[in-house]
Amino acid sequence: MVYHNLYTHFAKKDLVRVGVIGAGNYGTAIVTQDPHTPLMTVVAVADISIEAARQAYIKTGLDPETIVYCADLDAAEAALAAGQRVYTDNCRLVAEIGAVDIVCESTGIPEASAVYALAAINNGKHVAMITKDCDVTIGPILKHLASQAGVIYTPVDGDQHGLLIQFYEWARSVGLTVLSGGKATDGEFIYDEAAGTVTIKTDKKIHAPAVETITIAPEDRPYLGMIPQGKVEEYVARRAEILSRLPQPGAYDLCEMTIAANYTGLAPAVDTLHHVPMRITELPVVYCEREHGGLFEGQEHIDLATCLRGPTESGLGGGVFLVVRCDNAYSNHILTTKGQIANYDDTAAVIYRPYHLCGVETSSTLLLAGLLDIDTGAPDFRPRYDLVKVASRDIAVGEIFGNDHSPQMTARIVPAQPVGPGNLACAHLLTGNRARVDIPTGTPITYDMVEEPAGSFLWRLRRQQDAVFGLGHEAEALAPAGIA
């Protein structure tokens, strides 16, 4: 890596001072890496729970005497001047502190995220956007506003979409043709051939009707073997049926892929994504062009994969992947014969990163932004696609819409549409708001069906994004198969 050279020769300051808003698992990991990360210090942590903010510091092993609760700017500035660090339940405070160079927005709440990110930009702070619910809704306008203000707005290393964006940028920079790219779902399907079972390995709670383990009927077991040449569509369809009782990818998975699509231009082939359960060795076989035996028409598609593997085989580790080829015959021969996993006719190979370290590795983004004024996204972040929702059960008038973890709705990725009657509603403009009408099962949810909250920063910024980017003009050309 060249980071040490960049920091040594081109840094514009000696230290990056970080403020974290949202002390959940992700935000806390950023804080706990502070003592081990050169050139970076977390000077302020905010959370609506005072104890959560305090515990983020305590978990670093710092002397409790060096951290202090502050409710207002004067107290915070005085504490920092005295060499202490600040924790608070006044989340708006972080963007106002003069010593903060970059704000990590990790509340996970889209409305709050919009408020805090905009405040950071208006106060001349860089923004590292971790709340994907906000980024997928108004990320392009926030990046636009940040650019106008002379600060950085960036996705982060550690989040899968952030890693995929960088992976794609690297591949294009070395001249690879990207056929497809995506991320691995966190859960992996462990196939025990001897027992005839498949079990999901996951740290997430399993909700009925999904189950943790299924037994595979003898007649179905061949479909869990390596996909033969020319049999991709048959095997993919049968696996979907055989493994359907196991937990499936959620709206949060599609949310991350929507952000990556908006940064890279990688396009969903179908609005639900295929999210095929498969081995690493099957990725270039399945996620290549149809003319070479795969699922896709053309190139530059985005999708998900759930790793299917044996108990002792290595997996994708929740990482990211690209299926690529070289358009020069000699280069492609090198690509497909020097250890990379290729498809049957050597027209595609998979390269993958079998890990994402969440907040533990986010410091690389913070250092690049804070020291060098560089983001770790891609240059053309625009609202190409929206995550939208479909009712998975009847939703009654007045009922509150849930977030991406709610079983109330399923998700789709469709070409972005402006806020307006009859248009499919961006998923996180629904979150926490009420249904205006009864919504039957299977209904795609439109803006007519949701009560717009008064004074919402999120909705206001979304309308501003519509205007700045001329949203809606390219929708027909972008449309994947599905409800769009």
N, C-alpha and C positions, 0 to 999 in steps of 0.2 A: 504494500500500500504506500501511497505517497503523502499520507496525511502529515507526517512529521515535517516533510519539506514544505508543504503548504503553510503549516502553522509557523514554522521557523522563518520563512522568507517573505510571506505575504500577509501575515496577520496584521490587522489594523489596531489591535489592542492586546493587552497582556492577559486578560482574564474575561471570561464570559460569565455574567451574573444573571442567574436564571430565577424566574418566578413561576411557581407551579400553581395552577388553579384546578382543584379536584384531586384529592388524596385517596383515590381508589387504588386498585392493584397496580394499574399502569403508572399513575402519577407517583405513587410511593416508590416504585422501582427506579424512577429517575432520581428521586431524592437519595435513596440508599446507595446509589452508585457515586454520589458526589465525592466522598472521601477517597475514592479510587480513580478518579478521572482528572488528569492534569488539565490545567487551564480553564476549569469550570467550577463554579460554586453556586449552590442553590441558596439564595438569600431570603426568599420568602415562599411560604406554602399557605395556601388558602383552601378552606373547605367549609361547607355549611355546618359540618360537625367540627367543633373546636378540637375535640379529642382526636379525630382522624388526622387533622392537620398536624397536631403535636406528635402523634405516634409516627408519622412519616419521618420526622427528625429523630425520634427516639430509636427507631429501628436502624438508623445509620451507625449507632454507637457513639454519637456525639455527647459530650457532657451536657446534661440537662440545664446547667447553669448558663450555657451559651445560647439558649433559645428563649424567646420571650413572646408572650401574647401581646398583640397590638390591635386596637380597634380603629385607629385613625391614622392619617398620614403623618402628623407631627410626631406621634409616638414611634411610628415605624422608622422614620428618618433618624430620630435620635438613637434608637436601638442599633440601627445599622452603623451609624457613625461611631458607636461605642464598641463595634466589633461583634455584636450579637446577630443572631438570625431571627427572623420574624415568622410567627404563625398567627393565623387569623381566621375568623369566620366572616369577615368582610371581604368577599371575593373581588369587589370592585377596586379595593385598595391596591392590589398587586400592580395594575396597569398605571397607577399614579406614582408609584415609588420611583424616584429619580435613579436609584442605583440599579434598577432592573433593566437589563439589555433585551431579554427575550422572554416572552410569556408562553408557557406551555398550557394550552387550554385542554383540559382532560376531564371536564365535568361529566361528559356523556349525556348532557341535557341540551337539546338543540337551541332552544330559546335563550337559555343562559349563556351558552357558548357564543351565540351571535352577539350578545351584549358585551361580553368580556373581550372577545376578539376585536370588535369595532373600537372599544375603549382603548385597547392596547395600540392599535394602529393610529388612532387619533392622538395618542400620547407619545408617538415616535418609537414604539417598541416593535421588534420583530415578533412574529406569531408562529409558533409551532402548533399546528392543528392536529390534535389527537382525537377529538370528538368527531367521529366519522359521520354521525347523524347531521351535524352542522355542515361539514365539508361537502357532503353529497348534495345538500340543499342550496347553499350559497357560497361554496368555496371559490368559484370563479370571480364573483364580484368582490369578495374579500381580498383575493390576490390582486385584483385590479386596483382596489383602493389602497392597498399596501404599496403597490408600485408607484402610485401617484404621490404617496406620502414619503417615498424614499426608504421604505423598510421592506423586510422579507416576510412573505407568507409561504409556509412550506408544509408538506406532509412530512412524516418522520420515519427514519429508520426504526425498525422494530415492529411497526404495523405492516401487515402483509401487502396492502396496496401500495404503501410507500416503497417497499422493497421491490415489488414487481415493476413499478414505474422506473426505478433506477436500473433494474435488470434489463428492461426493454431499451432504455436509453443507451446502455452499454452495448447491447447487441447491435443496434443500428449504427453506433459509432464505429464498430469494427467491420461493418459491411455485411452482417448476417441478414438474410431475409427471414422475417418472423412470420411463421405460419399461424401460430397461436401462442397464447400465454395465459397464465392464471395462477391460482393459489391452491394449495392443498387445504381441505377442511381439517379442523383440529382433530376430529375423531377419525380413527383408522379402523378398518374392518380386518380383524385377525381371523384368518381361515385356518382352522385345525383340521387338516385332511383326515387324520387318523380318527378323530372323534366325530367328524362330519358336521362341525359347527362353525358358525361365524359369530364373533363377539366384537362389539364396538369397544375400542379403547379410547376413553374420553374423560376429561375432568369436569364435564358439564352434567347437570342433573338430567336424567332421562324421564320424560313425561309420557304417560299413556296417551295413545295406544302403542307408542313405540316400545320396544323391548331391548334388553341388553344383548341377548344371545338367541340365535335361531338355529334350528337343526335343518340341515340341507338334505332333501330327499335324494336318494341314489340317482334318479334319472336327471336331477338338476346339477349334480356335481361336475359333469364335464364343462358346464358353462362358467365355472370358476377357474378352469384351467386357462393357460395362455391362449389368447384369441388367435385362431388360425388366420392365415392370409385369406382375404376375401370374405371374412365372416364378421366384420366389425358391427354392422347394423343388427344382425341377428343376436350376437352375443351381448351387445349393449342393451337391447330391448329385454332379453331374458334375465340379465342380471338385475335390471330395474325391478322386475317382478319378484325375483327370488329374494332380493335383499330389502324389499319395500317396508318390512316391519321394523327394521333397524332405524335409529334416528337419522333423519335426512338433513341436508344443509338448511340453514335458516336465512331469514331476511337479512341478518347482519352479514352473512357471507356475500349475498348479492349486493349489499350496500358497498362493501369494499371494492367489489369488482366494478361497480358503477363509477366510483371515483377514479379507479385506474383507467377505465374506458374514457372518461372525460379528460384525463391528462394525456393519454397516449394515442387515442383514436382507435385502439383495438375494439372490435365490435362484437356484440353478442349475436350468435347465429339464430338463437331462439330466445324469447323473452324470459323464460325460466332458467336459462342455461341448461346444458346437458348434465352437468355434474356427474360424470361417469365414475363408478367404483372400478379402479383398475390398478394393476401393478405399475411400478415405475417403468418397467420394460415395455409396457403397452401404451404409454403416453404418445410416442411418435407414431404408433400404428393407428391409434384412434383419433388423435387431434391433429391430423394432417389433412391434406386436400382429398376430396372424394375421388379424383382421378387416380390417386395413388392408394386407394383403399380406405381412406379415413371418412370422417363425418362432415367435413367442411367444404363448402363451395368457396374457392378462392383462399386468400391469405388474411392475416391480421385479425384473427378472432380471439375473443376472451372467453374463458370458461373456468369451471371449478373441477377438481378431481378429489375423490375420496380414495386414499391409498388402501388397496386390497393386498394383504401380504400374509405370509406364514408367520408363526410365533417367533421364529428365530431370524427372520429376514429384516433388513433395515427398511425404514419407511421414509416418508417425505417430511416428517417432523413439523407439519404445519408450515412448510416453506413455500417457495414459489418456483415456477417452472416456465420455460419457453421451449416450444418446438420450432426448430430453425433448419435452414439449409443455406448452403453457399451457392450462388448462381454461376460461379465458375466451376467447371467440371473437376479440375485438379484440386481446388480448394475444398470442394465437397467431398472428394475422395479422402482428403486429410481429415476432414470433420468426422466422417463416418467410419474411419478405420483406425483411429488413434484413441480408442477407449470410450468414445461416446456411444450411447445406445441409439441404434438406428431402427427405422421401420424395415419392412421386408425388401423393398427395392432401393434402399439407401438414398431416398429422396428427402428424408427428414431425420433429424436427430433431436433428442431431448437433452437440454442442459438444465440443471436444477440446483437450488439452494435448499438443503434439507433442514432448515431451521429458521425460526424468527424469535428473537430474544426479547420482544416487547420493550418495556421501558429500560431494560438493562443496556440496550445498544442505541437508545435514542440520543445519547450524548454526541454521537458523530454528527447528527443533523444540527444539534444546538451549537456545536463548535464551528461548523462550517458557516452557519448563519451569523453567529455572534462575532467570530474572528474575521471572516472573509466577506460577509454580505452575500453569501451564496445559498440558494435553496437546494434541496435534494429532490425536487419534483421534476417536471418537464416544462418546456417553454410555452406550450400552447394549451393551457388549461382553460377549457371552455365548456359550457353546458350542452354537451352533445346528447346525453342521456339522463333520464330520471329513474330513480327507484320509485315504483308506485305499488299500491296495495289492492288486493282483491279479498272480499269478505269470505272467510272460510266457514262462517256460520252466520245466521241471521243477526244483524246488529240493529238494536232498537233506537228509535229517535231519542236523543238526549244522552245516549251511552257515550262514554269517553273512549276515544281511540287509544290503543296501547302502543308500545314501542316495538322494535324489531324482534324482541323476545316473546311477544304476545302470540298465543295461538289463535287469536281473534281474526288475524288476516295472514295471507300469504303474499309474497312479493314477486314483482316482475321488473325487468329492465326494458324501458321503452324510450323512444326518442323524446327529448324534453319538450314540454309544451308550456306556454306562458300561463300565468294565473288567469283563469277566466272560466265562465260558465261552460259546462260540458267537457272541459279538458280534464284529462287524468291528473289527479292531485299528486304532487310530490309527497312521498311517504311521510316525511318528517314535518310537513305542514299540517299533518293530521295529529301527530303525537300530542296527547294531553288535551286535545280539543273534543268537542261534542258533535255527534251526528245530528244533522238538521232534519233528517228523514229516516224512515225505516229502510234498511239496506238488506235485501235478501242474499242468502248464500250464493257465492259465485259472481257477485256483482263487482266489476272494477269501480273503484271509488273516485268520484270526480269532485271538483271544487264546489259544485252545487250542494254536495252532501255533507259538508263540514261547516260548522260555525267558525268564522274567522274571529280570533280573539282581538279585543280592542288594544291598540297601542303596541302590537307585536313588532319587535325589531326584526325577527326572522322573516315575517311576511313582507315587511317594508323593504328589506334588503333583497328578497326574492324578486319583488316587482322591479327594483332598481336593476337587478341582474337581467331580467327580461328585456328591459329597455336598452341597456348597454350592449348586450350581445344580440339583439334582434331575435330573441328566442322564438322558435316555431317555424322559421322559414325553411329549414333543412330537414324537417321531421320526416317527410315522405321518403326522401332519399336514404335516410338512416334506418328505416323501420326494419326490425328483425321479424321473424315469424312469430305470431302470437296475437295477443289482444290488441296490439297497436295496429 
